[in-house]
Amino acid sequence: MKKVDENGVSKILGLSISDIQSFFKNRHPLLMIDRVDEIVEGKSAKGVKVFTYNEWFFPGHFEDNPNVPGVVTLEALMEMFIMSFITMPECIGKETADVKVNNLHFIKQIIPGDRLDINATLKTFRFGVASGHSVGYVDGNEVCRCDLVVCVPDIMKKFKPDSKC
């Protein structure tokens, strides 16, 4: 992991699994991203999930035509999106909660041997609520995309009105 600052823009480059886990609570078998190539803190994240036939879900989905379940694909898109803001100092190590998924599109099946390149963009982050989108590509072709809303409950609690009215 390397932090760089280019013209006032803070970037984190080359996060391995252990680096990802230092920011993110998910662990095997629920950690779906393998590497994060670049994070522009509070703006975007780019990284990779490589699907090998050894993945736990392939034998059951489906034996004669193995492909990645939609929920696994969605989790990978969500995790990369979370990386776009979980690296900000106020969010590091905090739990997140999925709030909403909109405009989810599965364009093409992902099969064993495919490398899913994911680009996530954070549109807004206010009061502990993040919104944005993720797009997945295999061999340069778009295979999935969605709009996401995720919250950081610990940050949201700070804005809860006082009940002593």
GIQUI-V207551 format. One record per backbone hydrogen bond with DSSP energy under -1.0 kcal/mol. CO is the residue of the C=O (numbers start at 1). NH is the residue of the N-H. Records with the same first field share a line. If there is no record, write none. Layout:
CO->NH  NH
This chain:
2->13
4->11
6->9
9->6
10->41
11->4
12->39
13->2
15->36
16->20
17->21
20->23  24
23->93
27->30
35->48
36->15
37->14
38->46
39->12
40->43  44
43->122
44->40
45->120
46->37  38
47->118
48->34  35
49->116
51->113
52->55
61->67
69->73
70->74
71->75
72->76
73->77
74->78
75->79
76->80
77->81
78->82
79->83
81->84
82->85  86
84->42
85->88
88->91  92
91->94
97->151
100->149
102->147
105->145
110->68
111->114
114->51
116->49
117->137
118->47
119->135
120->45
121->133
124->131
126->129
128->152
129->126
130->150
131->123  124
132->148
133->121
134->146
135->119
136->143  144
137->117
138->141
141->138
143->107  108
144->136
145->105
146->134
147->102
148->132
149->99  100
150->130
151->97
152->155  156
153->157
156->159
157->160
163->165
